[in-house]
Amino acid sequence: MIKFLKKSHDNIFGLEATGEITEKDIIDWETKINKAVKKYGTVNWLFVIKASKFESLKSMYSDMMWLLKNIVHFDKMAIVGDKKWEELLIKADSLAFGEKYFDISQLDQAWDYIES
């Protein structure tokens, strides 16, 4: 499941992934972010990774393709996790996409980053 965090507003989004990520979850958050992009041009987003997995390869592919297509509309991206492999993956990935990794203990700093 992907849920929007309460501090989300305007073109600032916080999302949290837990459990199984479904096609419906992806469509729901893509729709909200697409509306913000149309209104503001860009979005800032924070993504909290908790134990999660995609329900199918199709949902994972759909998610990745949407992200690649829309990366130009992302200004600041913060990925929040609690595993060393996530940190290493995001640091490597940031060379291409520019996201910044925060440990779960730094959630407030991640919000500060995307709101600044």
C-alpha positions as CSV (number, residue, x, y, z in Angstrom):
1,M,0.0,0.0,0.0
2,I,1.1,3.6,-0.7
3,K,-0.4,6.3,1.5
4,F,0.0,10.0,1.4
5,L,1.4,11.5,4.6
6,K,-0.5,14.2,6.4
7,K,2.1,16.9,5.8
8,S,1.6,16.7,2.0
9,H,0.3,20.0,0.5
10,D,0.3,21.9,-2.8
11,N,3.2,20.4,-4.8
12,I,4.9,18.9,-1.7
13,F,4.2,15.2,-1.3
14,G,5.1,12.7,1.3
15,L,4.3,9.0,0.5
16,E,4.9,5.9,2.6
17,A,5.1,2.4,1.1
18,T,4.2,-0.6,3.3
19,G,3.1,-4.1,2.5
20,E,2.1,-4.9,-1.0
21,I,2.0,-2.1,-3.6
22,T,-0.9,-2.6,-6.0
23,E,-1.7,-1.2,-9.5
24,K,-4.5,0.8,-7.8
25,D,-2.0,2.4,-5.4
26,I,0.2,3.4,-8.3
27,I,-2.7,4.9,-10.2
28,D,-3.9,6.8,-7.1
29,W,-0.6,8.5,-6.4
30,E,0.2,9.1,-10.0
31,T,-3.1,10.9,-10.5
32,K,-2.6,13.2,-7.5
33,I,1.0,14.0,-8.6
34,N,0.0,14.6,-12.2
35,K,-2.6,17.1,-11.1
36,A,0.0,19.0,-9.0
37,V,2.4,19.0,-12.0
38,K,-0.2,20.5,-14.2
39,K,-0.9,23.2,-11.6
40,Y,2.6,24.0,-10.4
41,G,5.0,22.6,-13.1
42,T,7.1,20.7,-10.6
43,V,6.7,18.7,-7.4
44,N,8.9,17.9,-4.4
45,W,8.4,14.5,-2.9
46,L,9.5,12.4,0.0
47,F,9.2,8.6,-0.1
48,V,9.4,6.6,3.1
49,I,10.3,3.0,2.3
50,K,9.0,0.4,4.8
51,A,8.8,-3.3,4.1
52,S,7.0,-3.4,0.8
53,K,6.8,-5.3,-2.5
54,F,5.0,-4.9,-5.8
55,E,2.0,-7.2,-6.3
56,S,3.2,-8.0,-9.8
57,L,5.9,-7.3,-12.3
58,K,3.3,-5.3,-14.3
59,S,2.8,-2.9,-11.3
60,M,6.5,-2.5,-10.8
61,Y,7.0,-1.9,-14.5
62,S,4.1,0.6,-14.6
63,D,5.6,2.5,-11.6
64,M,9.1,2.6,-13.0
65,M,8.0,3.8,-16.5
66,W,5.8,6.6,-14.9
67,L,8.8,7.7,-12.8
68,L,11.2,7.7,-15.8
69,K,8.7,9.6,-17.9
70,N,8.0,12.2,-15.2
71,I,11.4,12.7,-13.6
72,V,11.7,16.1,-15.3
73,H,8.9,17.4,-13.1
74,F,10.6,16.5,-9.9
75,D,12.5,19.2,-8.2
76,K,13.6,17.8,-4.8
77,M,13.3,14.1,-4.0
78,A,14.0,12.6,-0.6
79,I,14.1,8.9,0.0
80,V,13.8,7.8,3.6
81,G,14.7,4.3,4.7
82,D,16.4,2.3,7.4
83,K,18.6,-0.2,5.6
84,K,22.2,0.2,4.5
85,W,21.5,-1.3,1.1
86,E,18.8,1.3,0.5
87,E,21.2,4.1,1.3
88,L,23.8,2.7,-1.1
89,L,21.3,2.1,-3.9
90,I,19.9,5.7,-3.6
91,K,23.3,7.2,-3.5
92,A,24.2,5.4,-6.7
93,D,20.9,6.2,-8.3
94,S,21.2,9.9,-7.3
95,L,24.0,10.3,-9.9
96,A,21.3,10.0,-12.6
97,F,18.1,11.2,-10.8
98,G,19.3,13.5,-8.0
99,E,17.4,12.1,-5.1
100,K,18.8,12.4,-1.6
101,Y,18.7,9.6,1.0
102,F,17.8,10.1,4.7
103,D,17.7,7.6,7.5
104,I,14.3,7.1,9.1
105,S,15.7,8.9,12.2
106,Q,16.1,12.0,9.9
107,L,12.5,12.2,8.7
108,D,12.1,15.8,9.9
109,Q,15.3,16.8,8.0
110,A,13.9,15.1,4.9
111,W,10.7,17.2,5.2
112,D,12.7,20.3,5.7
113,Y,14.7,19.5,2.6
114,I,11.7,19.0,0.3
115,E,9.9,22.1,1.7
116,S,12.9,24.4,1.3
